Amino acid sequence: MRAIIFRQAGPLTEVLQLEETNIKAPGDSEVQITIMARPINPSDEMFVQGVYRQKPSFPQIAGLEGAGIITDCGKNVNLSLLGKRAAFRAAGAWAEKINISLSACRLVPDDLPFETACQLSLNALTAYALLDSSKVGKDQWLVLTAANSSVSQLVVQMAVQKGVRVIGIVRNDSQKDKLTALGASLVVNMSQEDIIQVIRARVTEGVNAVFDAVGGDLGSKLFKIAASHCTVIIYGRLSNDPVSFYNGDVIYKNMLIQGFGIDAWLQSKTQEEIDALWNQIIGMWEEGVFKTSFDRIFRLTDFRSAIVEYKDSGQRILL
């Protein structure tokens, strides 16, 4: 099979190679999935660079999330699963096939497009979990950095369904209309607008929750627009610069600053809770509560062009 492999950590454009490699038969409790769609996420880039919480084991197939069709089963797996659609999150998604434990993938409905299914295991779960962790409620205000990201767009849709008022922070005006159409109450262009001034003019009492995927100077500014008892959840590090704040801003507002990782959140749940969560997310998609989006699809063999597009334009790309 063909796979995108790297033998050392580094930039996507320098260390990745498309190679022919062998794949064994699935283990006793594994299924083999023929992968039909894979997103390019910031976590994929960090994984290749060796700075993600999940570390590569060289030689390593890139990619952390995907969806496809179960085409082979281990001896302990019911053969009735052959032909079923499945979504998964595991290292090795940027390949034509993957062997994965049955417990590590989720069956999805036949009418769920692969382009959507491949974004559920990380992005949709993360969006749901962020809202669950923040406890932000109806008529309260939520600020999102990197608001044009796949995760943020899902947060907007899920939050609006709960009656939460969302403020998105983006880098250019071209991203505003889409977020407004999804239900965002306010979208601020950080490249051209004073975000503190604009947000304070709209929300004089301050915001109730912040989901920050950036950090740096932007993350530092958000402490100035927080309401009393605001929850700040830090779940990304797109900037390498540190966040700074005054202790008084946190103390006198009784703010909660929380780090978030999807794996730790899932580990806090029972298997029954995770099963129920997946059913709920599938149900939300079926009811039209949210839609996943992407800008372009590239063939696996055209991964270099896909990476350039992803890096240069910030678009949501699928392989």
N, C-alpha and C positions, 0 to 999 in steps of 0.2 A: 504494500500500500504506500501512498505518498503521505508525507508528513512534513511539517515545518519544525525543524530541529535547531537547537542551539547547544553549543559545547562549552560556552563560557558566558558569564553575565556581561551585559553591555547594552548599547542602544539597539532598538528594533531594526534599524536600517543597516546595522553592521554585523550582527551576530547570527541572524536567522538565515537558514538555508532550507530549500525544498529538496527532500531526499526520498529515495525509495527505502523502505524498511519493512521488516517482517513483523507480523503480529501473530502471537500464539493463539491457540484455541482458548476460549474463556475458561477460567477456573471453575471448580465445582459449584460455587455459589455466585458465579458471575454471569452477566449477559454481555454479548458483543453488540455494540450499537454502530450501525452505519450512519455517520454523522451527516446531516443535511443542512445545518445552519449553525454559525458560530459568530457571536458578536466580538468586536474589538472594544474592550473596556480599559479604563485607566489601570485597573488591577492587572490586566494582561501585560501592560508595559512595565509596571513595577516588578512583576514576576520575572520577566526577562532581564531586567536590570539587577535583580537580586536583592531588591529592597522591600519586597512584599513580605507579609507575615508568613506566607507559605514559600519555602525555599526550593529552588530547582535541584534535581539530582541528575547530573550530566552523564551521558547525553540526554537532553530533556526535550520532549515535544512541547511546544508552546500552547497557550490557550487554556482557559480555566472554566469555560461554560459552553454548553451546546445542546443540541436536540437532534434526534434522528429516529431510526427504525431499528428495533431489536431483530437482528438477523441470525443470531446463534445463541445457544443457551448451554450453561454447564449442566452436569448431570443431576444436580440438586434443584434445578430450576424447572418449573412447569413449562412444557413445550407449548402450551397455549399462548404464551407471551410472544412467540414468534410473530413478527409483523406488526406488533403494537408500537405506538409512538411513545417516546420517552424523552424527558428533559433531565439534564444532569449538570452538576458542577464538580469538576475534577481536572487536575492537571493532565494535559494531553489532548485538548479539544481541537487543536488545529491540525487535524489529521483526518484521513478518510474513515477510520474506524477507531474504536476504543473498547477495551475490556474494562468492565466496572462492576463492582458488587451490586447485586440487585437492590440492596438496602440503600445504596447511594444515588439511585436514580428514581424518578417519579413517572408513572404512566400518565399520559395526558390524552384528552379526547381526540378522536380522529379528525374532527373539524377544527382543531386548534392549529393554525399554520405554524410551520417550523420556525418562521421568522419571529413569531411571538413566543413560541415555546422555548426558544434558545435564550430568551431574556428573562425568564421567570425565576430560575434557580438562584440568581444573584440579585438582579435589579429589582424585580417585583418583591421578593422577600425582604430586601433591604428597605425599600420604601415603606412597606407595611410595618416592619420592625421599628424603624425610626419613629413613626407616628405612635406606635404602641408605647415606646420607651418615653416619649416626651410628655404623654398625657395631655397634649394640647387639645382643646375642645371647641365646641361650637361658639362662633363669634369672637374667638381669640385670634391673635395675629401670629403668623409663622413666617420667618425669613429664611430663604434658601440662597446660599451661594452656589456658583456653578449651576445656575437655575436651568440652563439649556441642556444639561446632561440627561441621559436616559433615566437615571434614578430620580432626579429632581422632577422630571416631567410626570413620572408615575406618582411621586409624592403630591404634586399639585392636584392631580385627578382624584386621588384617594382622600386628600384633605378636604377638597371642595365638597365631596360627597358627605363628609362629616360636618360640614358647615364652618370649617376653619377658613379664615381669611389669609391668603398667601401673598407674600411679597417676594418677587424673584429678582436676583441681582445677576446681570449679564454683562458681556463685554462689548456688544454692539447692538444697534437699533434693529437690525434684521431679525434678531431673536425675540423681539418683543411681541409681535403679533401672534406667534404660535402659542406663547405662554398665556397671553390674554385670552385666546380662543379656548385654551384648556381650563380657564376659570380663575387665573391669577388676578387678584384685586389691584396690584400695582407691580410694574416691572421697571427697574432702575438700571440705566446704563452706567456702570461704574467708570467707564472711560471718559464720559462727558458730563456726568452729573455728580453733585456732592451728595453721596448716599445718605449721610447723616441728616443733612438739611431736608432732603426730599422726604425721607421716611418720617422724620419728626413732624413735618408739616401735615402728613396724612394721619399719623398715629401719635397723637400728642402724649398719650399715657405710656407709650413704649410697647415693644413687642413681647409676646409671651413665650416664644420659643425660637431658637435659631438652630438650623442644621448647616454646619460649616464643613465644606469639602476642600477648602482652599488654604486657610490659615494666613500667615504673613500679615501685611498691613491691613488687608481687608478684614481678616478675622479679628484683628485688634479693634477696628472701628465699631464692630457690632456690639461690644460691651457698652457703648455709649447710648444705644437706642433700646436697651433692655428695660422692661417693666419690672416691678417688684415680683420676686419669685420666678423670674425667667429661667428656663432651662436651655443651656447651650450644649448641643451635642456635636462633638467633633468626630467626623467619620472619614475624612480624607486629608491629604497633604499635597495638594497640587502645587503649593508654594513651598520652597525649601526654607523660607524665612520664618523665624519664630513669631508666635503671637505674644503680645504684651498687654497687660491691663493693670489698673490700679486696684489694690486690695479693697479700697473703700467702695469702688463700684460694685464689687461682688458682695462685700459684707453688708452694706447698708440696704442693698436690694434683695438680700437673702437668695442670691442666684445659685443655681446648680450647674456645675461644669462636668460634663460626662463624656468619656471616650466611648466609641462604639465600634465593634467588629461583629459581623454577622455570625461568625462561627461561635464566638462566646455567647451571643444571644441565643442561638439554637441549642447550645449545650445546656442552657438554663431551662429548656423545655423538655417535657416528656415526649416519648414517641407518639403517644395519643394526641398530644397537643400539636405536634408537628403535622401529623396526618390531617387533623382538623383544619390547621392553618392552610395547608395545600388545597384542601377542598374549598375553603373559603376564597382563596385567590382565584382558583378556576371558576368558581361561581361568580365572583366579581367581574371576571372577563366575560363570562357568558351573559351577564346582565348589562354589560356595557358600561360598568363603572369606570373602567380604564381601558386604554388601548396602548400597546407598545408601538414605537415608531423607529424608523431607520431612514437614512438618506440614500444609501446605495448598497448594492450587493456586488461583490467581486467573486470570481472563481478562486478556489484555493491556490491554484497555480499563479494567480495574479496578485499574490499577497503583498508584493513590494509596492505595487500601485495603490493597493488598499491602505497600506500603512502611511504612504505619502499623503493620501487624501485625508486620512484620519488626523495626521499630525498638522497639516497645513491649514485645514479648514475647521477642525473640531467637529466634523460631521459624525453621525452615528453610522458606522460601517459594519456590514455583515460579510462573512466569508462563506 
